[in-house]
Amino acid sequence: RSVYDDQPNAHQRFMEKLDACIRNHDREIEKMCNFHHQGFVDAITELLKVRADAEKLKVQVTDTNRRLQDAGKEVIAQTEEIIRCRVQQRNITTVVEKLQLCLPVLEMYSKLKEQMNVKRYYSALKTMEQLENLYLPRVSQYRFCQIMLENLPKLREEIKEISMSDLKDFLESIRKHSDRIGETAMKQAQQQKTFSTTLQKQNNVNYGRNMHLGRSRILESKNEMTMKRTFEEDDEHEEEVLTAQDLVDFSPVYRCLHIYSVLGDGEIFENYYRKQRRKQARLVLQPQSSMHETVEGYRRYFSQIVGFFVVEDHILHVTQGLVTRTYTDELWNMALSKIIAVLRTHSSYCSDPDLVLELKNLIVLFADTLQGYGFPVNRLFDLLFEIRDQYNETLLKKWSGLFRDIFEADNYSPIPVANEEEYKIVISKFPFQDLELDK
């Protein structure tokens, strides 16, 4: 601070003292350098010696590095190969895991296609349900799963169309086989009626025979043998007669019902089936114009009707809800009114009493057959009274004409007999009783 104070020549004196200090320090530095110079020289000498060794060491290190790099190239290549293999292995493991998830889906879809090919549509619907609810949600992120999900509704519609087509074929087939089914059912009813009549007669005969006390056990044994033989003969006849299920394959109805039930459209199927069967009922109830001419026309008409209702009764008992008792009763009442009207109309055209009598027997067999299936037939039995009156009228017309022809052709001359034998021959042909004549 005194350098810049107001003392005169202070700056000059400061500079002089500073130079003196510098010279003192230079002398100290020179002394120190002189003292350490030899050591410094020795150090430089040692350093120069080390320089050669350092150069040699540098060459060795460079050569070692080069050889190490050359040797490491293979290691690096192997390491890169290992890394690549490890990546592949990891990818393969991931793929295997994903495939283990996807394979059940693909197997189920393959099973679905196979079931479609062999027409196992109900099983195919169950497989679709498993695919949608269990398998596809696990692998929903994959594109093929989305394609499957888009195809499943199309497959369902295809199954519905195929099953409906099978049902239409069944309805067409059942329309053709109705007369055979009805004929079979009427044969069975006739056999049952014949068997019951035979059994009743056999019981009456046995009852009369059992009145003889001494032969009771022998007669009971004979009765058992006769009953057994009758049952065996009846069983043989039943085996020869085919049932409705033998004549018609009902599986399209069951399959279509199950399919529509699974798809939630059971009511649509029921309405369609009942509508189509009502149409067929109207066709069955429509008689041929020449039906009244032969008994075969009536028999064919009755067979078709019986076949129709036998099929409905079979469907009623083997399915639940497709056909109800209320529906069949309603259909039968409608059919019964139509049948009675048709029989009244066509029977009025009959002029042959034999044909009327055969018609009466057919109506009885027709009624017995349907009564055996649980359909009320009292109105048919009431119709028989009208048929009986008509039979009497046709019989009167026929025989009145025959009598008239006989009376017109007869000359009313006496019948001469020469002896008692001739008289008995005449009386045997015309059993006229007169005491005076006998004398």
C-alpha positions in Angstrom: 0.0 0.0 0.0 3.0 2.2 0.7 4.0 1.9 -2.9 1.0 3.9 -4.0 1.1 6.2 -0.9 2.4 9.7 -1.0 5.9 8.9 0.0 8.3 10.1 -2.6 10.3 7.5 -4.5 8.4 4.7 -2.9 7.8 3.0 -6.2 11.5 3.2 -7.1 12.6 1.7 -3.8 10.0 -1.0 -4.1 11.3 -2.0 -7.5 14.8 -2.1 -6.2 14.0 -4.3 -3.3 11.9 -6.5 -5.6 14.9 -6.9 -8.0 17.1 -7.8 -5.0 14.7 -10.5 -3.9 14.6 -11.8 -7.3 18.4 -12.1 -7.5 18.4 -13.8 -4.1 15.9 -16.3 -5.3 17.8 -16.9 -8.5 20.9 -17.6 -6.5 19.0 -20.1 -4.3 17.5 -21.7 -7.4 20.9 -22.0 -9.0 22.3 -23.5 -5.8 19.5 -26.0 -5.7 19.9 -26.9 -9.4 23.6 -27.3 -8.9 22.9 -29.5 -5.9 20.3 -31.7 -7.8 21.9 -31.5 -11.3 23.8 -34.8 -11.1 20.7 -36.6 -9.9 18.8 -35.1 -12.8 21.4 -36.2 -15.2 21.4 -39.6 -13.8 17.6 -39.7 -14.0 17.7 -38.6 -17.7 20.3 -41.3 -18.3 18.2 -43.9 -16.7 15.2 -42.6 -18.7 17.1 -42.9 -21.9 18.0 -46.5 -21.1 14.3 -47.2 -20.3 13.3 -45.6 -23.6 14.9 -48.5 -25.5 13.2 -51.0 -23.3 10.0 -49.1 -23.7 10.3 -49.3 -27.5 11.0 -53.0 -27.3 8.1 -53.4 -24.9 5.9 -51.4 -27.3 6.8 -53.7 -30.1 6.1 -56.8 -28.0 2.8 -55.3 -26.9 1.8 -54.5 -30.4 2.8 -57.9 -31.6 0.9 -59.5 -28.7 -2.1 -57.4 -29.4 -2.0 -58.4 -33.1 -1.7 -62.1 -32.2 -4.4 -61.7 -29.6 -6.7 -60.0 -32.1 -6.0 -62.8 -34.6 -6.8 -65.4 -32.0 -9.8 -63.5 -30.8 -11.5 -63.4 -34.2 -12.4 -67.0 -34.0 -13.7 -66.5 -30.4 -15.7 -63.5 -31.6 -17.1 -65.5 -34.5 -18.0 -68.4 -32.2 -19.4 -65.9 -29.7 -21.6 -64.3 -32.3 -22.7 -67.8 -33.5 -23.5 -68.7 -29.9 -25.5 -65.5 -29.5 -27.3 -66.2 -32.8 -28.1 -69.8 -31.7 -29.3 -68.5 -28.3 -31.6 -66.1 -30.0 -32.9 -68.9 -32.3 -33.3 -71.2 -29.3 -35.2 -68.6 -27.5 -37.4 -68.0 -30.6 -37.9 -71.7 -31.0 -38.9 -72.0 -27.4 -41.4 -69.1 -27.8 -42.8 -70.7 -31.0 -43.2 -74.1 -29.3 -45.0 -72.4 -26.4 -47.3 -70.6 -28.8 -47.8 -73.7 -30.9 -48.8 -75.6 -27.8 -51.5 -73.0 -27.4 -52.5 -72.9 -31.0 -52.4 -76.6 -31.8 -55.5 -77.5 -29.7 -57.4 -74.8 -31.6 -56.2 -76.1 -35.0 -57.0 -79.6 -34.0 -60.5 -78.6 -32.8 -61.1 -76.7 -36.1 -59.9 -79.7 -38.1 -62.2 -81.9 -36.0 -65.0 -79.5 -36.8 -64.3 -79.7 -40.6 -64.2 -83.5 -40.4 -67.6 -83.5 -38.6 -69.0 -81.3 -41.2 -67.7 -83.7 -44.0 -69.3 -86.8 -42.3 -72.5 -84.8 -41.6 -72.3 -85.0 -37.8 -73.8 -81.5 -37.5 -74.9 -81.7 -33.9 -71.4 -82.7 -32.8 -70.1 -79.9 -35.0 -72.2 -77.4 -33.1 -70.8 -78.6 -29.8 -67.3 -78.3 -31.2 -68.0 -74.7 -32.3 -69.2 -73.9 -28.8 -66.0 -75.3 -27.3 -63.9 -73.3 -29.8 -65.7 -70.0 -29.1 -65.8 -70.4 -25.3 -62.6 -72.3 -24.4 -60.0 -72.4 -27.1 -60.1 -69.3 -29.3 -60.0 -66.8 -26.4 -56.5 -68.1 -25.5 -55.0 -67.2 -28.9 -57.3 -64.4 -29.9 -54.3 -62.2 -30.9 -53.6 -64.3 -34.0 -55.0 -63.5 -37.4 -56.1 -67.1 -38.2 -58.2 -67.0 -35.0 -60.1 -64.0 -36.3 -60.6 -65.8 -39.6 -62.0 -68.8 -37.7 -64.3 -66.5 -35.6 -65.6 -65.0 -38.9 -66.2 -68.5 -40.4 -68.1 -70.0 -37.4 -71.4 -68.0 -38.0 -71.2 -69.0 -41.7 -70.8 -72.7 -40.7 -73.8 -72.4 -38.4 -75.9 -71.0 -41.2 -74.7 -73.8 -43.4 -75.6 -76.4 -40.8 -79.1 -74.9 -40.5 -79.6 -74.9 -44.3 -78.4 -78.5 -44.6 -80.5 -79.7 -41.7 -83.5 -77.9 -43.1 -82.8 -79.5 -46.5 -82.7 -82.9 -44.8 -86.0 -82.2 -43.1 -87.6 -81.3 -46.4 -86.4 -84.6 -47.8 -87.8 -86.3 -44.8 -91.2 -84.6 -45.2 -91.2 -85.7 -48.9 -90.2 -89.2 -47.9 -92.8 -89.5 -45.2 -95.5 -88.3 -47.6 -94.6 -91.2 -49.9 -94.4 -93.8 -47.1 -97.6 -92.8 -45.3 -99.7 -95.4 -47.1 -97.3 -98.2 -46.2 -97.0 -97.1 -42.6 -100.8 -96.9 -42.4 -101.2 -100.3 -44.0 -98.7 -101.8 -41.6 -100.4 -100.2 -38.6 -103.8 -101.5 -39.8 -102.4 -105.0 -40.3 -101.1 -105.0 -36.7 -104.5 -103.8 -35.4 -106.2 -106.6 -37.4 -103.7 -109.2 -36.0 -104.3 -107.9 -32.5 -108.0 -108.1 -32.9 -107.8 -111.6 -34.4 -105.5 -112.7 -31.6 -107.9 -111.2 -28.9 -110.9 -113.0 -30.5 -108.9 -116.3 -30.6 -107.8 -115.8 -27.0 -111.4 -115.1 -25.9 -112.7 -118.2 -27.7 -109.9 -120.3 -26.2 -110.8 -119.1 -22.7 -114.4 -119.9 -23.3 -113.6 -123.4 -24.5 -111.3 -124.0 -21.6 -113.8 -122.8 -19.1 -116.4 -125.3 -20.5 -113.9 -128.1 -20.5 -112.7 -127.3 -16.9 -116.2 -128.2 -15.8 -115.2 -131.8 -16.1 -113.6 -132.5 -12.7 -111.6 -135.6 -13.5 -109.6 -134.0 -16.4 -108.9 -130.5 -14.9 -105.1 -130.8 -14.7 -104.7 -132.3 -18.2 -106.9 -129.6 -19.7 -105.0 -126.8 -17.9 -101.7 -128.2 -19.4 -103.3 -128.4 -22.8 -104.5 -124.8 -22.4 -101.0 -123.6 -21.5 -99.5 -125.3 -24.6 -102.2 -123.9 -26.9 -101.7 -120.4 -25.4 -97.9 -120.6 -25.9 -98.3 -121.8 -29.5 -100.8 -118.9 -30.2 -98.4 -116.4 -28.7 -95.5 -117.8 -30.7 -97.5 -117.6 -33.9 -98.5 -114.1 -33.1 -94.9 -113.1 -32.4 -93.8 -114.5 -35.7 -96.5 -112.4 -37.5 -95.3 -109.3 -35.6 -91.7 -109.9 -36.6 -92.8 -110.1 -40.2 -94.6 -106.8 -40.0 -92.4 -103.7 -40.2 -93.0 -100.8 -37.9 -93.1 -97.1 -38.9 -89.5 -96.6 -37.6 -88.3 -99.5 -39.9 -90.0 -97.9 -42.9 -88.8 -94.3 -42.3 -85.6 -92.9 -41.0 -86.6 -90.3 -38.4 -83.1 -89.1 -37.7 -83.4 -85.9 -39.8 -86.2 -84.7 -37.5 -84.2 -85.5 -34.4 -81.0 -84.0 -35.8 -82.7 -80.8 -37.1 -84.6 -80.4 -33.8 -81.4 -80.7 -31.8 -79.5 -78.3 -34.1 -82.2 -75.6 -33.9 -82.5 -76.1 -30.2 -78.7 -75.6 -29.7 -78.8 -72.5 -31.9 -81.8 -71.1 -30.0 -84.2 -71.3 -32.9 -86.3 -74.3 -31.6 -89.5 -72.3 -31.8 -88.9 -71.4 -35.5 -88.3 -75.1 -36.3 -91.4 -76.2 -34.4 -93.6 -73.7 -36.3 -92.1 -74.7 -39.6 -92.6 -78.4 -39.0 -96.2 -78.0 -37.8 -97.0 -75.8 -40.7 -95.7 -78.2 -43.2 -97.4 -81.2 -41.6 -100.7 -79.3 -41.6 -100.3 -78.8 -45.4 -99.5 -82.5 -45.8 -102.6 -83.4 -43.7 -104.8 -81.4 -46.0 -103.3 -83.3 -49.0 -103.8 -86.6 -47.3 -107.4 -85.8 -46.4 -108.2 -84.9 -50.0 -109.6 -88.1 -51.6 -109.5 -89.2 -55.2 -112.5 -88.5 -57.3 -113.0 -92.3 -58.1 -112.4 -93.5 -54.5 -116.0 -94.8 -54.2 -115.7 -97.2 -57.1 -113.4 -99.8 -55.4 -112.6 -100.9 -51.9 -108.9 -100.4 -52.7 -109.6 -96.6 -53.1 -111.0 -96.5 -49.5 -108.2 -98.7 -48.2 -105.5 -96.4 -49.7 -107.3 -93.4 -48.3 -107.5 -94.8 -44.8 -103.9 -96.1 -45.0 -102.5 -92.6 -45.8 -104.5 -91.1 -42.9 -103.4 -93.7 -40.5 -99.8 -93.4 -41.6 -99.9 -89.7 -41.1 -101.1 -89.9 -37.6 -98.9 -92.8 -36.7 -95.9 -90.7 -37.6 -97.2 -87.8 -35.6 -97.8 -90.1 -32.6 -94.3 -91.4 -32.9 -92.9 -87.9 -33.1 -95.0 -87.0 -30.0 -93.5 -89.8 -27.9 -89.8 -89.5 -29.0 -89.4 -85.7 -28.9 -90.3 -83.1 -26.3 -92.2 -80.0 -27.5 -92.0 -80.6 -31.2 -95.4 -82.2 -31.3 -97.8 -81.8 -28.3 -100.9 -83.7 -27.5 -103.0 -80.5 -27.9 -101.6 -80.1 -31.4 -102.3 -83.7 -32.4 -105.8 -83.5 -30.9 -106.5 -80.3 -32.8 -105.2 -81.9 -36.0 -107.2 -85.1 -35.5 -110.4 -83.2 -34.8 -109.9 -81.2 -38.0 -109.1 -84.4 -39.9 -112.0 -86.3 -38.4 -114.5 -83.8 -39.6 -113.0 -83.9 -43.1 -113.0 -87.7 -43.1 -116.6 -88.0 -42.0 -117.7 -85.5 -44.7 -115.7 -87.4 -47.3 -117.1 -90.8 -46.3 -120.7 -89.4 -46.3 -120.2 -88.0 -49.8 -118.5 -90.9 -51.4 -120.5 -93.6 -49.7 -123.7 -92.1 -51.0 -122.4 -92.9 -54.5 -122.1 -96.6 -53.6 -124.8 -98.9 -55.0 -123.1 -102.2 -54.3 -124.0 -103.5 -50.8 -120.9 -105.7 -50.8 -118.8 -102.6 -51.3 -120.7 -100.8 -48.5 -120.1 -103.8 -46.2 -116.4 -103.8 -47.0 -116.3 -100.1 -46.3 -118.0 -100.7 -43.0 -115.3 -103.2 -42.1 -112.6 -100.8 -43.2 -114.0 -98.0 -41.1 -114.1 -100.4 -38.0 -110.5 -101.4 -38.6 -109.5 -97.7 -39.3 -111.2 -96.7 -36.0 -109.7 -99.5 -34.0 -106.2 -98.7 -35.3 -106.3 -95.0 -34.4 -108.1 -95.8 -31.1 -105.1 -97.9 -30.3 -102.9 -94.8 -30.7 -105.0 -92.8 -28.3 -107.2 -90.9 -30.8 -110.9 -90.5 -30.0 -113.1 -92.3 -32.7 -116.6 -92.1 -31.3 -117.7 -90.0 -34.2 -116.6 -92.7 -36.6 -118.7 -95.3 -34.7 -121.6 -92.9 -35.0 -121.0 -92.8 -38.7 -121.4 -96.6 -38.8 -125.1 -96.2 -38.0 -125.5 -94.1 -41.2 -123.5 -96.7 -43.1 -125.7 -99.4 -41.8 -128.9 -97.6 -42.9 -127.3 -97.0 -46.3 -126.3 -100.7 -46.5 -129.9 -101.6 -45.8 -131.1 -99.3 -48.6 -128.6 -100.6 -51.1 -129.4 -104.2 -50.1 -133.1 -103.6 -50.5 -132.6 -102.0 -53.9 -130.4 -104.9 -55.1 -132.6 -107.7 -53.9 -135.9 -106.0 -54.8 -134.6 -105.9 -58.3 -133.6 -109.6 -58.1 -136.9 -110.6 -56.7 -138.7 -108.6 -59.3 -136.8 -110.4 -62.0 -137.5 -113.8 -60.5 -141.2 -113.0 -60.1 -141.4 -111.8 -63.7 -139.6 -114.8 -65.1 -141.5 -117.4 -63.0 -144.6 -119.0 -64.5 -146.0 -119.9 -61.1 -146.6 -123.6 -62.0 -146.7 -126.3 -59.4 -143.7 -128.4 -58.6 -144.6 -132.0 -59.2 -142.9 -134.8 -57.1 -143.3 -138.5 -57.7 -142.0 -139.7 -54.3 -140.8 -138.7 -50.9 -137.2 -138.4 -51.9 -137.9 -135.8 -54.6 -140.1 -134.0 -52.0 -137.2 -133.8 -49.6 -134.9 -132.5 -52.2 -137.3 -129.6 -53.0 -137.8 -128.9 -49.4 -134.1 -128.8 -48.7 -133.6 -126.1 -51.3 -136.6 -124.1 -50.1 -137.4 -124.9 -46.5 -141.2 -124.1 -46.5 -143.1 -125.5 -43.5 -146.8 -126.5 -43.9 -148.5 -129.2 -42.0 -151.1 -129.8 -44.7 -148.4 -130.1 -47.3 -146.4 -132.5 -45.2 -149.5 -134.7 -44.9 
